[in-house]
Amino acid sequence: MKMSDKLLERLDRLEARYAELGELLARPETLADQSLFVAYSKEHSDLQPAAEKYAEYLAHKREAAECESMLAAESDPDMRELLKEEEASLREAMEEDAAALRIALLPKDPDEDNNVIMEIRAGAGGDEAALFGTELMKMYRHYADRMRWKVEEINMNFTELGGAKELTFMIAGKGAWGNLKFESGVHRVQRVPETESQGRIHTSTVTVAVLPEAKDVEVNVNENDLKIDTYRSGGAGGQHVNKTESAIRITHLPTGIVVECQDERSQIKNREKAMKVLRSRLYEHYRSQADREYSAARRAQIGTGDRSERIRTYNFPQGRVTDHRIGLTLYTLDRFMLGELDEMISALKLALQNKLLENIE
């Protein structure tokens, strides 16, 4: 895998900047300026993997050139054989270095380690879709437990049968966005519902939206742009009904984004949670579709919930789960629903990486 002159020039500039940052970090004036020191340290840390790998590549290149030179001057057959083997080994190491460098140069997702806000809604399929929405939330809970992440409920709106009308929750932990961002879209389930007396397989859908949690410093929300309503919270099916108006509905007037939270009995806590969701939705709005209406961006992300739109199919009779974006089918549906998502997520990451590598010179 020969690297182009353009790529080598880019690596030379990176190496020079990395060395320059090392010198800057050692200067007294940098040490005295905390904000400058933090900025230089972050840039130095970001460049370190590529700079160190490039140093390895250059070292292997020099050693390979030395072997080639020695080989040209050597007449002893045994020594020539050893030199040929050494040169071949070094050339192979250069190939591995070049592949690793391309990956190191891939653009970093600034939200990679952010927490996420997840929203699950029933699509086509009525009660069966709603019930599967609840199962998807349990699946993500299991995955979060395996990753030692924290799950915080924000707005749980269930049907009489315990299905998901709309479930909003946060998953907090390093790498949450980097792993769960692939879950946005329409999830299709094929199975025989418990209420189906004829044993027929039904197809239903659930929409999942995943948003990176916005930090307070990233989104400034003007209080004058908010309409805040309070109401009594409660659940279906005879669940506890709050006698005080602790539930919160926040409407962001400029965009029309509406957020509700009724999970806590404290109005203050519900307001805090609702503001977290609002900031994340606004962040996603301005981050990806600054020149478009938020509703259009949402439709682009999760679709309409129609059965024909799907990123993944869960086929229970066959015990398989298929991701249609990468054409991967796993026959481990039972374990998948228990949160064993690693193989699927790794494959999705690899597919994204390969797509991005096409743009690396």
C-alpha positions in Angstrom: 0.0 0.0 0.0 2.2 2.8 -1.3 1.5 6.2 0.1 1.0 9.1 -2.3 3.3 12.2 -2.3 0.3 14.2 -1.2 -0.2 12.0 1.8 3.5 12.1 2.7 3.5 15.9 2.5 0.5 15.9 4.9 2.3 13.6 7.3 5.5 15.8 7.1 3.4 18.8 8.1 1.8 16.9 10.9 5.2 15.7 12.2 6.5 19.3 12.2 3.5 20.6 14.0 3.7 17.8 16.6 7.3 18.8 17.3 6.5 22.5 17.4 3.7 21.8 20.0 6.2 19.9 22.1 8.4 22.9 22.2 5.6 25.3 22.9 4.3 23.2 25.8 7.8 23.5 27.5 7.9 27.4 27.3 7.3 29.3 30.5 4.8 31.6 28.9 2.7 28.6 27.9 2.8 27.1 31.4 1.7 30.4 32.8 -1.3 30.6 30.5 -3.7 27.8 31.6 -6.1 28.1 28.6 -3.2 28.1 26.1 -1.6 25.2 27.8 -4.8 23.2 27.7 -5.3 24.0 24.0 -1.8 23.0 23.0 -2.0 19.9 25.1 -5.2 18.7 23.4 -3.8 19.3 19.9 -0.5 17.6 20.9 -2.5 14.6 22.3 -4.7 14.4 19.1 -1.7 14.4 16.8 0.4 11.9 18.9 -1.0 8.6 17.5 -0.3 9.6 13.9 3.0 11.3 14.7 4.3 8.2 16.5 3.2 5.8 13.8 4.7 8.1 11.1 8.0 7.9 13.1 7.8 4.1 13.0 7.1 4.2 9.2 10.2 6.4 8.6 12.4 4.2 10.7 11.3 1.1 8.8 11.8 3.0 5.5 15.4 3.9 6.5 16.2 0.4 7.6 14.8 -1.1 4.4 16.9 1.3 2.3 20.0 0.3 4.3 19.2 -3.4 3.7 18.8 -2.7 0.0 22.2 -0.9 -0.1 23.9 -3.7 1.8 22.3 -6.3 -0.5 23.7 -4.5 -3.6 27.3 -4.8 -2.1 27.0 -8.3 -0.6 28.3 -11.3 -2.6 28.0 -14.0 0.1 24.8 -16.1 -0.7 23.9 -16.8 2.9 24.2 -13.1 3.8 22.2 -12.1 0.7 19.4 -14.4 1.8 19.3 -13.0 5.3 19.3 -9.4 3.9 16.5 -10.3 1.5 14.4 -11.7 4.4 15.1 -8.6 6.5 14.2 -6.2 3.7 10.9 -8.1 3.0 10.0 -8.0 6.7 10.7 -4.2 6.8 8.6 -3.6 3.6 5.8 -5.6 5.2 6.1 -3.4 8.4 5.9 -0.3 6.2 2.7 -1.6 4.6 1.2 -2.1 8.1 2.3 1.4 9.1 0.8 2.9 6.0 -2.6 1.3 6.7 -2.5 2.4 10.4 -1.6 5.9 9.3 -4.6 6.2 7.0 -6.8 5.3 10.0 -5.0 7.7 12.3 -5.7 10.5 9.8 -9.4 9.9 9.6 -11.4 12.9 10.9 -12.4 12.6 14.5 -16.1 12.8 15.5 -16.1 15.7 18.0 -19.0 14.0 19.8 -17.4 10.6 20.0 -17.3 10.4 23.8 -20.6 12.3 24.5 -23.5 11.0 26.4 -26.6 10.3 24.2 -30.3 11.1 24.4 -32.3 8.2 22.9 -35.9 8.5 21.7 -38.0 5.4 20.9 -41.5 5.7 19.2 -43.9 3.1 17.9 -44.3 3.2 14.1 -46.5 1.0 12.0 -48.1 -2.0 13.7 -50.1 -0.7 16.6 -49.8 -2.4 19.9 -47.2 -4.9 18.6 -44.9 -2.0 17.5 -45.3 -0.3 20.9 -44.4 -3.5 22.7 -41.3 -4.0 20.6 -40.3 -0.4 21.4 -40.3 -1.3 25.0 -38.1 -4.4 24.2 -35.7 -2.2 22.3 -35.3 0.1 25.3 -34.5 -3.0 27.5 -32.0 -4.1 24.9 -30.2 -0.7 25.1 -30.4 -0.9 28.9 -28.6 -4.3 28.8 -26.0 -3.0 26.4 -25.4 0.0 28.7 -25.0 -2.3 31.7 -22.4 -4.3 29.8 -20.6 -1.1 28.9 -20.9 0.2 32.5 -22.8 3.2 31.4 -25.7 4.9 33.3 -29.3 5.0 32.0 -31.5 7.9 33.2 -35.2 7.9 32.3 -36.5 11.3 31.1 -40.0 10.7 29.6 -41.7 7.3 29.7 -45.1 7.3 27.9 -46.6 3.8 27.8 -49.7 2.3 26.3 -52.2 0.3 28.4 -50.4 -2.9 27.5 -47.0 -1.5 28.5 -45.8 -0.7 25.0 -43.9 2.4 24.1 -45.8 5.4 22.9 -42.7 7.5 23.4 -39.7 6.7 25.5 -36.9 9.3 26.1 -33.9 8.4 28.1 -30.2 9.3 28.5 -27.3 6.9 28.3 -24.2 8.4 30.0 -20.7 7.1 29.6 -17.5 7.5 27.7 -18.1 6.5 24.0 -21.8 6.3 24.2 -22.3 8.4 21.1 -19.5 6.7 19.2 -21.2 3.3 19.7 -24.9 4.2 19.7 -25.0 6.8 16.8 -25.6 3.9 14.4 -29.0 3.0 16.0 -30.9 6.0 14.5 -33.5 4.9 12.1 -36.4 2.5 11.6 -36.2 -0.9 13.3 -38.4 -3.6 11.8 -39.6 -6.6 13.7 -41.1 -9.8 12.2 -42.8 -12.2 14.6 -46.0 -13.8 15.8 -47.6 -11.4 18.4 -48.9 -13.0 21.6 -52.4 -11.8 20.7 -52.3 -13.5 17.2 -54.5 -16.6 17.4 -53.8 -17.8 13.9 -50.1 -17.9 14.3 -49.4 -15.4 11.5 -46.2 -13.4 11.4 -46.7 -9.7 11.7 -44.3 -6.9 10.6 -44.1 -3.8 12.7 -41.7 -0.9 13.0 -40.2 1.3 15.7 -38.3 4.5 15.1 -35.2 5.2 17.2 -33.5 8.6 17.3 -30.0 9.1 18.9 -28.8 12.6 19.7 -25.4 13.5 21.3 -26.0 15.3 24.6 -25.1 19.0 24.2 -23.0 20.6 26.8 -24.2 23.8 28.4 -21.4 25.7 26.7 -22.3 24.4 23.3 -25.9 25.6 23.2 -27.0 28.9 24.7 -30.8 28.8 25.2 -32.5 32.2 25.6 -35.2 31.9 28.4 -37.3 34.4 26.4 -37.5 31.8 23.6 -39.1 29.2 25.9 -42.7 28.5 26.7 -42.9 26.4 29.8 -46.1 24.6 30.8 -46.8 22.4 33.9 -49.3 19.6 34.2 -50.1 16.6 36.3 -48.1 13.5 35.4 -49.4 10.0 35.5 -49.3 6.6 33.7 -51.8 4.4 32.0 -53.3 1.3 33.4 -54.0 2.6 36.9 -50.5 3.7 37.6 -49.7 6.4 40.2 -51.2 9.7 39.2 -49.4 12.7 40.6 -51.7 15.2 42.3 -49.3 18.1 41.8 -48.4 19.7 38.6 -44.8 18.4 38.5 -44.7 17.4 34.8 -43.0 19.9 32.5 -43.5 20.7 28.8 -41.0 23.1 27.2 -41.6 24.6 23.8 -38.7 26.3 22.0 -40.6 29.0 20.1 -38.0 29.8 17.3 -37.8 26.1 16.2 -41.1 24.7 17.5 -39.2 21.9 19.3 -41.3 20.5 22.2 -39.8 18.5 25.1 -41.7 16.8 27.9 -40.6 15.3 31.1 -42.8 13.7 33.8 -40.4 11.0 35.2 -39.6 12.8 38.5 -42.1 14.0 41.2 -40.1 17.2 41.5 -40.9 20.0 39.0 -37.4 21.3 39.3 -35.8 17.9 38.5 -38.2 17.4 35.5 -37.3 20.9 34.3 -33.6 20.1 34.5 -34.1 16.8 32.5 -36.3 18.5 29.9 -33.6 21.2 29.4 -31.0 18.5 28.8 -33.1 17.0 26.0 -33.9 20.4 24.6 -30.2 21.4 24.4 -29.4 18.1 22.7 -32.2 18.5 20.1 -31.1 22.1 19.4 -27.5 21.0 19.2 -28.3 18.4 16.6 -30.5 20.9 14.8 -27.8 23.5 14.4 -25.0 20.9 14.0 -26.4 19.0 11.1 -29.2 21.0 9.4 -28.5 24.7 10.2 -30.2 25.8 7.1 -33.2 23.5 7.2 -36.3 23.1 9.4 -35.8 20.8 12.4 -38.8 18.7 11.4 -37.2 17.9 8.1 -34.0 16.8 9.8 -35.9 14.6 12.1 -37.7 12.9 9.2 -34.4 12.4 7.4 -33.0 10.7 10.5 -35.8 8.3 11.6 -38.1 8.2 8.5 -41.8 8.0 8.6 -42.0 4.6 10.4 -43.3 2.9 7.3 -42.6 -0.8 7.1 -40.6 -0.4 3.9 -38.1 2.0 5.6 -35.7 0.2 7.8 -32.1 0.1 8.9 -32.5 -3.3 10.6 -34.8 -6.3 10.8 -35.4 -8.5 13.8 -36.8 -11.8 12.5 -37.9 -13.9 15.6 -39.1 -17.0 13.8 -35.6 -17.4 12.2 -33.7 -16.1 15.2 -31.8 -13.6 13.0 -31.1 -9.8 13.0 -30.1 -8.2 9.8 -28.6 -4.7 9.3 -29.5 -3.6 5.8 -26.9 -0.8 5.6 -24.0 -3.2 5.6 -25.8 -6.4 4.7 -24.8 -8.2 7.9 -27.0 -11.0 9.3 -26.4 -12.5 12.7 -28.2 -15.6 13.9 -27.9 -14.6 17.5 -31.1 -12.7 18.0 -31.8 -13.9 21.6 -28.3 -12.7 22.7 -28.7 -9.5 20.7 -31.9 -8.6 22.5 -29.9 -9.1 25.8 -27.6 -6.3 24.8 -24.8 -8.2 23.0 -24.5 -5.6 20.2 -20.7 -5.6 20.0 -20.3 -7.6 16.8 -22.9 -5.5 14.9 -21.6 -2.1 16.2 -18.0 -3.1 15.3 -19.1 -4.0 11.8 -20.9 -0.7 11.4 -17.8 1.2 12.7 -15.6 -0.7 10.2 -18.0 0.1 7.3 -17.9 3.8 8.2 -14.1 3.7 8.5 -13.7 2.1 5.1 -16.0 4.8 3.6 -14.0 7.6 5.1 -10.8 5.9 4.0 -11.9 6.4 0.4 -11.3 10.1 0.8 -7.8 9.7 2.3 -5.1 10.4 -0.3 
